[in-house]
Amino acid sequence: MSRESSPAPAGLMATYAPAEVRFVSGRGTRLWDENGKSYLDFLSGIAVTSLGHCHPAVVAALEEQAGRLWHVSNLFRNELAEPLSGRIDWLIGDGRPAGGRVFFANSGAEANECALKLVRRAAGPGRHVVVSALNSFHGRTLATLHATGQPAKHALFQPLPEGFEHVPFGELAALEATLDPSRVGALLLEAVQGEGGVVPAPAGYLEGAAALCQERGVLLVLDEIQTGLGRTGRWFGFQHAGVEPDIVTLAKALGNGMPIGACWAKEAVAAAFQPGDHGSTFGGQPLACSAALAVLDELVRIEAPGLARAAGRRLVEGLGALAAVESVRGSGLLLGAVLREGQPPARHVVAAALEAGLVLNAPGENVVRLAPPLTVARDEIDEALGILAGVLA
């Protein structure tokens, strides 16, 4: 849809072309618009509301913290940020301490900015180049935009910060040719390219990439902003491959809708930062941390990765039975339904689904993304499949 055909809402910059629907409330997997119409949310604010909307435990944590303390700045210690960093470290270690440290930010792009600065600090002068994959997505700040492997998005904002190179995703030979330790400080990858059309790393790719990084002294950075915290059926996407990254970035599901991001790094790498090297006025403030603590506690309590695996299997089976769907990509509850040739563009399917009461989106011309809450019920999956079947028919 063009900007001309979908003007920005009054008073807002035209950086989005939003649908005409205006949501006003949500509960679990359901959303309601201003006219009282109900929708099944199978997008979760783009893999954010993994516990569903207005989860009681998160609401209670926010309400309690809102009456105590909102903000004091990072010039002082924070009783919530420290235990939250420990929870993140434990999950990155898949149930044991991973031995790292955390910087808190307000978004995924900011978490990646922290990672990029940390790489330069840790790798040292002359080794500032970061290699990332074509078709990747890492944010919209100038640096994370250049790290994003989508040249079409770069054109309007040149000149971009130097020090970024891109290689085809999934090709180890390209990494072997590019990871020159005399100039490359880090390799930045996603376990699943979410914005690139829900494209998982091929079998053996992350393992091979990690081995190359270790051999050549290049830091391995995993962007788990969309894949992290149970969505793929493990706490983090890299855990499927059994690799140990040097830096991990996360956001989205961490706050279940409360803006918070984090950059985790191994102790030896994190030690490169000294006071004054990096900062954030609001990063890790009490209100956001209270939500994130409640989110992680609840995700652990319900064994979220197992829920994602089980619900994902049901959803994949149902999508595979639709005649219009050629294949299904992804893992757990981050899935991309690839439409057969001759079907309408995915964005048209998404618009028709919204009209029918199902929230999806299209990260590619022929790909429909499904990322419902990890708490989605079996009957909600069946209802969504019924709506999508009707739309595709």
N, C-alpha and C positions, 0 to 999 in steps of 0.2 A: 504493500500500500504506500503510495507516494505521500510526501509531506503536503502536497497541494490537496490531495483528497482526504487527508486526515490531519487537520490543523491541530496545533498544540492547544491544550486546555487554557482558558483565559488566565493570563498572568504568569504562565510557565514558559521557559525557553523550549524551543522546538527540538529537544534532543530525543524525544520519544514520539511515536505515532500510536498512542494508546487506543485500544478498543473503546467503544462508547459505554461499555458496562462500568458502573461505579459501585464497587463493593463497599459495604458498610459494616458487616459483621461476619464472624466466622466461629466455628466450633468443630474441633476434630478435623475431619476431611471435608466438611461442608462450608460453603460461603453463601452469603445472601447479598443481593444487590439492593439498591434504594427502593426498588419496587416490590421487594419481598420475594423475588424469585430465588430458588435454591440451585446451587451448582455443586458438583463434585470437583474438588480441587486435586487434579492429578499432575500439578506442576510444583506445588509447595513453594510458591514465590521463587522459583528456580532453585529447587533442592535446599530450601531454607527451613521451612516449618516441618521438620522431620517428626516432631511429636504432635503435629496437627495444630490447628489454630486455638489460641487461648487455653493451652494446657493448664489444668488447675494447679499443678505443682509450680510451674513457672510464674503464673499469675500471683500465687501466694508469696513467692520469693520476692517478686518485684514490689508488691504491696507492702510487705514488711520492711524492705530496704528503703522504699520511698519515704517512709516515716522516720528513718534513722539518719541516713547520710547519703547525699547524692554525689558530692564532688569535693576533693581537697587538693588535687594535682599530684603529680608523681614526685614532688619535692618531699613527700612524706610516705611512710610505709602504709600498705593497704592490707587490711585483715582478710580480704577476699581474694586479691590477686595471687597471693602466694599459694594458698591451697588449690586454687584453680590451675595454676601452672603445674602443680604436682599431679593433679588428675589428668591433665593433657599428657604429661610425661609418661604416666602409667599406661595410658591408652596407646601411645606411640610404641611403647614396649610390649604391647599386646598382653597386658596383665602383669607386667613387672616394670620396675623403674628403668627407663631408657637412658638416664644419666645426662639429661640435657637441661637447657634453660629456655625461657620463653620471653618474648617481647609482645606486649598487647597493643593492638591497633584498633581501628574502627571499621575496617572493611578488608576484603580480600586483596584488593589492589594495594592497600597500605601494608598488609602483611608481606606481599611480594616486594614492595619497595624496600622494606626492612631487609628482606633476604638479599636483594641486589646490593645494598650498601654493605651488608655484612660480608658478602663475597669479596667485595673490593678491599675491605679492611683486612680480612683473613688471608686472602691470596697475595696481597702486597702489590706494589707498583709494577706496572707492565703486564700484569696478569688479570686485567679487568674484563676481558671478553667473556660474555655469557652465551653459550650455545643453547638454542631451544629448537623446538620442532615446528615445521610448517603445519599450518592448520590449527595450531595451539591458540589458547586464549589465556592471558595472564593479567588483564586489567586495562584501564583506560587513562591512567596517568601517562605522562610522556615516556617515562622509562619502561613501564609495564606494557605500554602500547607497542614499543619497539621490540620488547621480548615476545610479544604476541606474533605468531608466525602467519599473519594474514596481511600480506603487502597492500592489498586494496584498502585496508584501514589506515595505512601509514600515509598515503599520498597527500591528503589534505593538511597534514600537520608537520610536514618537513620544515626545517631540519630536525630530526629526532636525535636524542642523545646517542653518542657513538658507543660501540662496544658490544653489539649484538649481532649474532649470526644464526642462520636457520638451516636445518637439514631435514630431509624427508623423515616423517615419523615412521618408526618401525624398521629402519634400515641401519643395521649395525656397521656395515661397511662405510657408510657416510660418517658415522661417529668416529670410526678409526682414522679416517682421513682428516677430520676436523679438530679433534681434541688434542691440540698441540699444547703441552703443559708450559711452554715458555711464554705463552700469551693468553691461554684460556684458564679462567679461574673456576668456572662452574658449568655444569650441564643442568638445565632446567626442563623438567618434563612433567606431564600429567599421566596418571595411570590409565585414565579414560579421558579422551578429549571431548568434554561435554559440549562446549559451544561449537566445536568443530564437527558436530553431527553425531555425537555419542559413539566415538571410535575407540575401542579398547586397544591398549598396547598388545601387539602380537605376542604369542607365547615365546618366552625366552628373551624378549627384547629388554625388559627392565633388568633381568639378571645379567645379560651381556653388557648393558650400559654401566651397571654398577661395577662390574669387573674391570672395565676399561678405565673408569674414574679412579678406582683404587690403584690400579697399575700405574696410572700417569699422575697421580696426586691432584686430580681435579675434583672439586666438591660436587656432590650429587644433591640437587635440590628437587624435591617433589612438591608440586602444587596440588594439594589435596583439598582445595577450597570447595569444589563441588562434590568430590568423591568421598571426603572424610566423614568420620563419625558414624560408621555403620551402613552407609547407603549402598555400598557395593557388596555387602555380605561379609565384610571384615571391617574392623574399626577404621582401617585406612586401605586405600587401594593398593599401595605398595606391598602390603602384607600378603597379598595373594602370591607375589613373586618371591617372598622371603628375603628381600633386600633390606639393607640398613642405610637409609639416606643420612646425609650430614645435616640437612636442613629440611624442615617440613613446614609448609604454610597452610593455614586453615582459617575458615570464617563461616559464612552461610549458616549451616546447622548449629554452629556453636552457641548462638544466642536464640535460636528458634524464632528469629524475627527481630530481636534486639540487636542493634548494630555492634558487632565486636569481631575482631580478627586476631590472629596470633601467628607469630613466627617462632617455631621451635628450632633449636640448634644443639648439636652435641656440645658438651662442656668445652672441649678444646677449641671449637669453632666460635662459640659464643663469647669466649674469653677475649676475642679480638676487639670487641666493643669496649670502649672505656667511657666513663661519665662525660656527657656532652657530645658523643658521636652521633646519637640518634635520640628521638623523643617524640612524644605526642601528648598534647594537652589533655585529651579525653581518653587516651588509650588505657584500658584496664580500670576505668573508673568504677566505683562501687555498684552503681545501679546495673551496669552491663555485666559485671562479674557475678552479681547475685543471680541474674537470669542464667548465665552460662553454667554456674555451679549446679543449679536446679536441673538444667537440661542434661548435663553429663550424668548426674546421679540417676535421673530417670532413665536415660538411655542404657545405663549399666543395669539398672533394676529389671528392665523388661527384656534384657539381652537383645538389643536392637539389631545386631548383625544377623542373628538367626531369624528374626522376623522378616528382615529384608530378603534373605535367601528364600524363605518359604513363600512369601507373597510374590516375589519375583518369578518363581517357577510357575505359579498359577497365572500370572499376567503374561508371561512368555508363551505358555501353552495356549491361552486364549487368543493372543495376537496372531500366533502362528496358524490358527484355524481360520483366520479371515482371508478371503480370496484376494483382497486388494493388497495384502501385505506380503512382500517378497521374502523378507528376513527380519530378524530382530537382533539388534546389537546391544551390548552393554552387559551389566552385571548387577545382581541384586535388584534394587529399585531405581536404578538409573538406566533407562532403556530407550532405544531408538527404533521405532518401527519404520523400516524402509519400504516405501510404497512401490508397487510394480509399475513398470513403464505403461503409460496410457492413463494413469490415475491423475486427478487434478493435482496441482502443486500443493505441497504440504501446508502452506499458509492458508489455502482455501479450505482444506480439511479442518484445520484448527479453528478457523472462523465459524464454520458450520457446526463444529462440536460445541463451541461456546454458546451458540444460539440454542443448541439442544440441551445445555446445562452441564457441559463437561469442559474443564479448564486444562488445556494442553499448550504446547508451543512447537514451533518449527525451527530447529537449529540448522536445517539444510533444506535445499529445494525439494527433496523427496523424502525427508526424514521428519517424523513426528516424535517429539520427546515426551516420555512419561516418567514422572518422578513424584509419585504420591507420597504422603507421609508414611513413615515406617510402621506406623500404627494402623494402617489401612485395614479394614475388615474384608473378609472373603466376599460378603454380599456386595460391598462397595466396588470391589474389583469386577465382579460379575455385572453389576449395573453399568460401570464405565465401559466394559467391553460391549455391552448391548447397545449403548449410545453410539460408540464408535462404529460398530457394525452397521447400524442404521444410517449413519452419516456416509460411510463408504459405499453403501449400497445405492 
